[in-house]
Amino acid sequence: MTLEEKRWLNEKKFPNWQKLPDGGRIYWLEVKGKHGWRARYVKEVDAMEETLKFYQEIYDGNGNLIEIHEKFPMDKGHREVEDG
């Protein structure tokens, strides 16, 4: 698969993205829950669109980040975010 094909697929799956100074990108997709909470799926790639990191962020109804679940390169399970 070419770089352009990889980039096109990532842009299709993740409608939000930001270029990084090193040529990589951060892609994300937000999913709203039934009770005001939301999840953000984040994929970080290098300049060749190879995945460096993939994780899920969970936000409460007030928009506060409360939990992170790192899934790649190693599944570390859910980790609560401490205040301040």
C-alpha positions as CSV (number, residue, x, y, z in Angstrom):
1,M,0.0,0.0,0.0
2,T,1.4,3.4,-0.9
3,L,1.8,6.3,1.4
4,E,-1.1,8.1,-0.3
5,E,-3.4,5.1,0.1
6,K,-2.5,4.8,3.8
7,R,-3.1,8.5,4.4
8,W,-6.5,8.4,2.5
9,L,-7.6,5.5,4.7
10,N,-6.6,7.2,7.9
11,E,-8.4,10.4,6.8
12,K,-11.5,8.4,5.9
13,K,-11.6,6.6,9.3
14,F,-10.5,9.7,11.4
15,P,-12.2,12.9,10.2
16,N,-10.0,15.1,12.4
17,W,-6.2,15.3,12.1
18,Q,-3.2,17.6,12.7
19,K,0.2,17.6,11.0
20,L,3.2,17.3,13.3
21,P,6.5,19.1,12.8
22,D,8.3,15.8,12.0
23,G,5.9,15.0,9.1
24,G,3.8,12.6,11.1
25,R,0.1,13.2,12.0
26,I,-2.3,12.8,14.9
27,Y,-5.7,11.5,13.8
28,W,-8.8,11.4,16.1
29,L,-12.4,10.5,16.0
30,E,-14.9,11.5,18.7
31,V,-17.9,9.4,19.7
32,K,-20.7,10.7,22.0
33,G,-22.2,8.5,24.6
34,K,-25.8,8.4,25.8
35,H,-25.2,10.2,29.1
36,G,-23.1,13.2,28.0
37,W,-19.8,11.4,28.1
38,R,-17.6,11.0,25.0
39,A,-14.7,9.0,23.8
40,R,-11.9,10.1,21.6
41,Y,-10.0,7.6,19.6
42,V,-6.5,8.9,18.8
43,K,-4.0,7.4,16.3
44,E,-0.4,8.8,16.1
45,V,1.5,8.0,12.9
46,D,5.0,8.8,11.6
47,A,5.7,10.5,8.2
48,M,5.2,7.2,6.4
49,E,1.8,6.7,8.0
50,E,3.0,3.8,10.2
51,T,1.1,3.7,13.5
52,L,3.2,4.7,16.5
53,K,0.5,4.9,19.1
54,F,-3.2,4.2,19.4
55,Y,-5.3,5.1,22.4
56,Q,-8.8,6.0,23.7
57,E,-9.6,9.0,25.9
58,I,-12.8,9.1,27.9
59,Y,-14.3,12.5,28.9
60,D,-17.1,13.1,31.4
61,G,-20.2,15.2,30.8
62,N,-18.2,18.3,31.8
63,G,-15.5,17.7,29.2
64,N,-12.9,16.6,31.7
65,L,-10.5,13.8,30.7
66,I,-11.0,11.0,33.2
67,E,-9.5,7.9,31.7
68,I,-7.0,6.8,29.0
69,H,-6.8,3.3,27.5
70,E,-3.6,2.9,25.5
71,K,-4.1,0.0,23.0
72,F,-1.0,0.1,20.8
73,P,1.9,-0.6,20.8
74,M,1.0,-2.4,23.9
75,D,-2.4,-2.7,25.6
76,K,-2.0,-1.1,29.0
77,G,-5.6,-1.3,30.0
78,H,-7.6,1.6,31.4
79,R,-5.8,4.2,33.5
80,E,-7.6,6.9,35.4
81,V,-6.4,10.4,35.1
82,E,-5.6,12.1,38.4
83,D,-6.7,15.7,39.0
84,G,-4.1,18.4,38.8
